[in-house]
Amino acid sequence: MCGIAGILNNNPNRSHEILNKGLQMMLNALEHRGPDDRGKVQIKSDNGPSLYLGHQRLSIIDPSLGGHQPMTNDKSTIWISTNSEIYNFKELKRELNNRYNFKSNSDTEVLLRSYEAWGLDCLSKIRGMFAFSIWDGPNNRLVLARDRVGIKPLYYYSKKDILLFASEIRAIVASKLYTPSLNPTGIYQYLSFGRVGSFESILESIIEVPPGHFLIADNNGIQIKQYWDPTLAIKSIKESHSISINQEIENCLQKAVTQHLISDVSIGTFLSGGIDSSALLSIITASSLRPIKTLSITFKDKDYDESRYSSLISESLGTEHYKILLTEENVLESLHPALASMDQPTVDGINTFIISRAASNIGLKVALSGLGGDELFAGYDSFSFIPRLKKIEQILKSFPISFRKKFSSIISSLLSKSDKKTKLNHLITGQYNGSHVYFLFRALFCEQELEGLISNPIIFKTELIKNLNRTQELIESRSELSQLNLISYLEMTHYMTTTLLRDTDMMSMANGIEIRVPFLDHKLVELMFSIPSNIKVEKGIPKPLLVNSLSKKLPDFIVHRKKMGFTLPFETWMKGKMKSEVESVLLTPTEKLSDYISQDSIQKVWTNFLKKRCSWSRPWSLYVLKKWVDNNL
């Protein structure tokens, strides 16, 4: 994996020195993503813009100079800089062999030739994770494209006669061709859900190329078009299956995992001892001829420790297993480099930084993750909770709002202050942080809390309405989905893409690790959305379609154990050795946030945490935001 950057300049009076230096500084900011090689080129068109295109390389497939980027075709009319792994590149290469004389064994050259042969139709043929930029000389246009589910990031800034793009927003800032300022929408989304949503970013005017979309910049301006969506793709899948659904899932998983194992460097997998990582490992060990390294994080606190299960499954499958004991002291030592690695603030991500660093320390360059299993196979609590919340919602709607508000005040007087009570009151009064109860389920700060936190009432009201309209449009556009498939879609697009995948990318890249996610192979995603919802859940069996599709069945101690997410014991640590660090940041005003967030409200959140009136995630999110602003602005 790599980092890409570029400057599309439409102003002939802007100096070459400024643009070249801007690209150089962008690449400097991306060096951690690709420390193995750097390349840059200036491309001049006859009657149009000039493009300054750069690349930072982390060598995974064909680490020779044959994979150097930016890469061009034989006539130097098409150029590419890509952050990608194309898992079916060998199949595509065989298809293209009679048309082109390949000069390397890299998947980048295959991607370049695929575009040269098929244009944007190549997107339907690619199987992998990618964010790429292509200069198409014959059509005098720049093309930016992002993979279907958003595994790899891609941002751009466009104003007047210049377009900047990069793998990280901080690279755009580093160019000095953009003046950074905070985005009220980004702040609102971060406080609402602990991450910045899709499309926008934490910084004003820096926009994310959405998953499953491509951007074209040419003489007609900028166009963004969608080429894939899981709920649209399923319409082309046959309803009847010639083989059993379990067999079809296993075949699809087998092919996805086999392709994800393609690498010219060492490879391993993260192993929690849960269903997803254990299922993934069972397929890997049956598919790979090489010994597999597995890695798990352990804790002294048994409420968080899963090492017993990861050790048992590792032993049964014969892997070279590494256990990393994580202590409060380790986290304190990792805190500042982890925060410095955040391209955008996130309430999550520290755990991914730590396990990625541990993977790097044992010599891995590629690690496979079970991310995506919960979203596709209905593994989260949301799949059982949200249907119940919808039923409660329907009952509550039969009562007038005046009664519901009175009922809410009674609840407030009877129950001690807590996150659950706050969400219960918002459920009663119909305040969901969006247009559906799902958004209340995933909420960090609820609507009334946001009103107190956001210092400018105009910003609060504007963003509240904008968020409501955005989520209403989203829900209405997916009205044909069953309730379970809607939850799956929302978990993928609202939570997984903007939190888990974004955190995975930036924290792994900070440690020179490429993390691959076989469960998010688009063929498997399409298959899972085509399967009737009523067979995706089964009483007494978690993720039945995943468990039952494996030829090498998982042991009962894995299938029926209590689910544990990979979280850190922040609740305890933030009242222990981390307290002084977090408290000093929270209680010190941050000038650049003063127009957006009330310092008095921040201090109140910290006090509530110390008095056990809210969970650790509330003050932690504010600590991370303050540190991000201090580090980057």
Long-range contacts (C-beta under 8 A, 24 or more apart in sequence): 1-33, 1-34, 1-58, 1-60, 1-83, 1-84, 1-85, 1-152, 1-509, 1-514, 2-33, 2-34, 2-55, 2-56, 2-57, 2-58, 2-69, 2-82, 2-83, 2-84, 2-167, 3-27, 3-30, 3-31, 3-32, 3-33, 3-34, 3-55, 3-56, 3-83, 3-166, 3-167, 3-168, 3-171, 3-509, 4-30, 4-54, 4-55, 4-56, 4-81, 4-82, 4-83, 4-131, 4-132, 4-133, 4-154, 4-165, 4-166, 4-167, 5-30, 5-53, 5-54, 5-55, 5-56, 5-81, 5-165, 5-166, 5-167, 5-171, 6-51, 6-52, 6-53, 6-54, 6-81, 6-133, 6-142, 6-164, 6-165, 6-166, 7-51, 7-52, 7-162, 7-163, 7-164, 7-175, 7-177, 8-49, 8-50, 8-51, 8-142, 8-162, 8-163, 8-164, 8-165, 8-217, 9-49, 9-50, 9-51, 9-52, 9-161, 9-162, 10-48, 10-49, 10-161, 10-162, 11-160, 11-161, 11-162, 14-161, 14-162, 16-42, 18-177, 19-50, 19-52, 19-177, 20-52, 21-176, 22-52, 22-164, 22-175, 22-176, 22-177, 23-52, 23-53, 23-54, 23-175, 24-54, 25-174, 25-175, 25-176, 26-54, 26-164, 26-166, 26-171, 26-172, 26-174, 26-175, 27-54, 27-55, 27-56, 27-171, 28-174, 29-166, 29-168, 29-170, 29-171, 29-173, 29-174, 30-56, 30-166, 30-167, 30-168, 30-171, 31-56, 32-341, 32-509, 32-510, 32-512, 33-58, 33-83, 33-167, 33-168, 33-509, 34-58, 35-512, 36-63, 37-68, 37-69, 39-68, 39-69, 39-70, 39-81, 40-70, 41-70, 41-79, 43-79, 43-135, 43-137, 45-137, 45-140, 47-140, 48-140, 48-219, 51-79, 51-135, 51-142, 53-79, 53-81, 53-133, 53-135, 54-81, 55-81, 55-82, 58-365, 58-509, 58-512, 58-514, 59-264, 59-265, 60-85, 60-263, 60-264, 60-265, 60-365, 60-366, 60-514, 61-85, 61-89, 61-105, 61-106, 61-107, 61-262, 61-263, 61-264, 62-104, 62-105, 62-106, 62-107, 62-264, 63-264, 63-265, 64-104, 64-105, 66-103, 66-104, 66-105, 66-106, 66-109, 67-104, 67-105, 67-106, 67-108, 67-109, 69-108, 71-106, 71-108, 71-109, 71-112, 72-112, 73-112, 73-113, 73-116, 74-101, 76-137, 77-137, 77-138, 78-112, 78-115, 78-116, 78-134, 78-135, 78-136, 78-137, 78-138, 79-134, 79-135, 79-137, 80-108, 80-111, 80-112, 80-115, 80-132, 80-133, 80-134, 80-135, 81-132, 81-133, 82-108, 82-111, 82-130, 82-131, 82-132, 82-133, 83-130, 83-131, 83-132, 83-152, 83-154, 83-167, 84-108, 84-111, 84-128, 84-129, 84-130, 84-131, 84-132, 84-147, 84-152, 85-128, 85-129, 85-130, 85-262, 85-514, 85-516, 86-110, 86-111, 86-126, 86-127, 86-128, 86-130, 87-127, 87-128, 87-256, 87-259, 87-260, 87-262, 87-521, 88-125, 88-126, 88-127, 88-128, 88-259, 89-128, 90-262, 92-125, 92-126, 115-143, 120-145, 120-214, 120-227, 123-214, 123-227, 123-228, 124-227, 124-228, 127-259, 127-521, 127-522, 127-523, 129-516, 129-517, 129-520, 131-167, 131-209, 133-165, 139-218, 140-218, 140-219, 141-216, 141-217, 141-218, 142-215, 142-216, 142-217, 142-218, 143-214, 143-215, 143-216, 144-209, 144-214, 144-215, 144-217, 145-209, 145-213, 145-214, 145-215, 145-227, 146-209, 146-210, 146-211, 146-212, 146-213, 146-214, 147-211, 147-212, 148-211, 148-212, 148-228, 148-230, 148-522, 148-525, 149-211, 149-212, 149-230, 149-372, 149-492, 149-496, 149-497, 149-501, 149-520, 149-522, 149-525, 150-198, 150-210, 150-211, 150-212, 150-497, 150-501, 150-502, 151-501, 151-505, 151-517, 151-520, 152-505, 153-208, 153-343, 153-502, 153-505, 153-506, 154-208, 154-209, 155-201, 155-206, 155-207, 155-208, 155-209, 156-206, 156-207, 156-209, 156-215, 157-205, 157-206, 157-207, 158-207, 158-217, 158-222, 159-205, 163-217, 163-222, 168-343, 168-506, 169-201, 169-202, 169-203, 169-206, 169-343, 169-344, 170-343, 170-632, 172-206, 173-203, 173-632, 178-205, 178-206, 180-204, 180-632, 180-633, 182-592, 182-593, 182-596, 182-629, 182-633, 184-459, 184-462, 184-463, 184-596, 185-463, 185-466, 186-344, 187-454, 187-596, 187-597, 187-625, 188-450, 188-454, 188-459, 188-460, 188-463, 188-464, 188-467, 189-467, 190-345, 190-621, 190-625, 191-444, 191-445, 191-450, 191-453, 191-454, 191-597, 191-621, 191-625, 192-433, 192-439, 192-443, 192-444, 192-445, 192-450, 192-467, 193-433, 193-439, 193-442, 193-443, 193-444, 193-494, 193-498, 193-499, 194-346, 194-347, 194-348, 194-444, 194-499, 194-617, 194-621, 195-344, 195-345, 195-346, 195-347, 195-348, 195-498, 195-499, 195-502, 196-344, 196-345, 196-498, 197-494, 197-498, 198-493, 198-497, 198-498, 201-344, 202-344, 202-345, 202-628, 211-493, 211-497, 228-522, 230-489, 230-492, 230-522, 230-525, 230-526, 230-529, 231-478, 231-480, 231-481, 231-485, 231-489, 231-529, 233-522, 233-525, 233-526, 233-529, 234-526, 234-529, 234-530, 237-526, 237-527, 237-530, 239-530, 245-531, 245-535, 245-545, 245-549, 246-545, 246-548, 246-549, 247-549, 248-527, 249-524, 249-527, 249-528, 249-545, 249-546, 249-549, 250-549, 250-550, 250-551, 252-521, 252-523, 252-524, 252-527, 253-279, 253-283, 253-518, 253-519, 253-524, 253-549, 254-283, 254-287, 255-521, 255-523, 256-518, 256-519, 256-521, 256-523, 256-524, 257-283, 257-284, 257-287, 257-368, 257-518, 258-287, 259-521, 260-368, 260-516, 260-518, 260-521, 261-287, 261-288, 261-368, 263-365, 263-366, 265-365, 265-366, 266-293, 266-363, 266-364, 266-365, 266-366, 267-292, 267-293, 267-364, 267-365, 267-366, 267-367, 267-368, 268-292, 268-293, 268-294, 268-295, 268-359, 268-362, 268-364, 268-366, 268-367, 268-368, 269-293, 269-294, 269-295, 269-367, 269-368, 269-369, 270-294, 270-295, 270-296, 270-355, 270-359, 270-367, 270-368, 270-369, 270-370, 270-515, 271-295, 271-296, 271-310, 271-313, 271-314, 271-319, 271-321, 272-296, 272-306, 272-309, 272-310, 272-370, 272-564, 272-566, 273-306, 273-307, 273-308, 273-309, 273-310, 273-311, 273-312, 273-313, 273-558, 273-561, 274-306, 274-309, 274-370, 274-558, 274-561, 274-563, 274-564, 275-373, 275-379, 275-542, 275-543, 275-546, 275-547, 275-554, 275-558, 275-559, 276-370, 276-371, 276-372, 276-373, 276-374, 276-377, 276-379, 276-519, 276-543, 276-546, 277-310, 277-369, 277-370, 278-309, 278-313, 278-554, 278-558, 279-370, 279-373, 279-546, 279-547, 279-550, 279-554, 280-368, 280-369, 280-370, 280-373, 280-518, 280-519, 281-313, 281-314, 281-317, 281-319, 282-317, 282-550, 282-552, 282-554, 283-550, 283-552, 284-368, 285-317, 285-318, 285-319, 286-552, 291-319, 291-320, 292-319, 292-320, 293-319, 293-320, 293-321, 293-322, 293-362, 293-363, 293-364, 294-319, 294-320, 294-321, 294-322, 295-321, 295-322, 295-324, 295-355, 295-358, 295-359, 295-362, 295-364, 295-367, 296-321, 296-322, 296-323, 296-324, 297-323, 297-324, 297-326, 297-351, 297-354, 297-355, 297-358, 297-566, 298-323, 298-324, 298-325, 298-326, 299-325, 299-326, 299-569, 300-325, 300-327, 301-569, 301-572, 303-569, 304-564, 304-567, 304-568, 304-569, 306-564, 309-557, 309-558, 309-561, 312-555, 312-557, 312-558, 313-555, 313-558, 316-555, 322-358, 322-362, 324-354, 324-355, 324-358, 326-354, 326-568, 328-573, 328-576, 328-577, 328-578, 329-577, 330-354, 331-568, 331-573, 331-578, 332-577, 332-578, 332-581, 335-578, 335-581, 337-510, 338-507, 338-510, 339-624, 339-627, 339-628, 339-631, 340-631, 341-506, 341-507, 341-510, 342-506, 342-624, 342-628, 342-631, 343-502, 343-506, 344-502, 344-506, 344-628, 345-621, 345-624, 345-625, 345-628, 346-499, 346-502, 346-503, 346-624, 347-444, 347-617, 347-620, 347-621, 347-624, 348-499, 348-500, 348-503, 349-503, 349-506, 349-507, 350-568, 351-566, 351-567, 351-568, 352-503, 352-504, 352-507, 352-508, 353-507, 353-510, 353-511, 355-566, 356-507, 356-508, 356-510, 356-511, 356-513, 356-515, 357-511, 359-511, 359-513, 360-511, 360-512, 360-513, 364-513, 365-512, 365-513, 365-514, 366-513, 366-514, 366-515, 366-516, 367-508, 367-513, 367-514, 367-515, 367-516, 368-515, 368-516, 368-517, 368-518, 369-504, 369-515, 369-516, 369-517, 370-519, 371-496, 371-500, 371-501, 371-504, 371-515, 371-517, 371-519, 371-520, 372-492, 372-496, 372-517, 372-519, 372-520, 372-525, 373-519, 373-543, 373-546, 374-491, 375-488, 375-491, 375-492, 375-495, 375-496, 376-488, 376-492, 376-519, 376-524, 376-525, 376-528, 377-528, 377-536, 377-543, 377-545, 377-546, 378-484, 378-487, 378-488, 378-536, 378-537, 378-543, 379-542, 379-543, 379-563, 380-491, 382-438, 382-441, 382-442, 382-487, 382-491, 383-484, 383-487, 383-488, 383-537, 385-441, 386-437, 386-438, 386-441, 386-483, 386-487, 387-483, 389-427, 389-437, 389-440, 389-441, 390-437, 390-483, 392-427, 393-427, 393-430, 393-437, 396-427, 396-428, 396-430, 397-430, 401-429, 401-430, 404-428, 404-429, 404-430, 405-429, 416-613, 417-608, 417-613, 417-614, 418-613, 418-614, 419-614, 419-615, 419-618, 422-446, 422-448, 422-449, 422-614, 433-467, 434-467, 434-468, 434-470, 434-471, 434-472, 435-468, 435-471, 435-472, 435-474, 435-475, 436-471, 436-475, 436-490, 438-486, 438-487, 438-490, 438-494, 439-471, 439-494, 442-494, 442-495, 444-617, 444-618, 444-621, 445-618, 445-621, 452-598, 452-601, 452-604, 453-597, 453-598, 453-601, 453-602, 453-605, 454-596, 454-597, 454-598, 455-594, 455-595, 455-596, 455-597, 455-598, 455-601, 456-595, 456-596, 459-596, 482-533, 483-533, 484-533, 484-536, 484-537, 485-529, 485-533, 488-528, 488-529, 489-529, 492-525, 570-616, 570-617, 570-620, 571-615, 571-616, 574-609, 574-616, 574-619, 574-620, 575-610, 582-606, 582-619, 582-620, 582-623, 585-623, 585-626, 585-627, 586-619, 586-622, 586-623, 586-626, 588-626, 590-626, 590-629, 590-630, 592-629, 592-633, 593-625, 593-626, 593-629, 597-622, 597-625
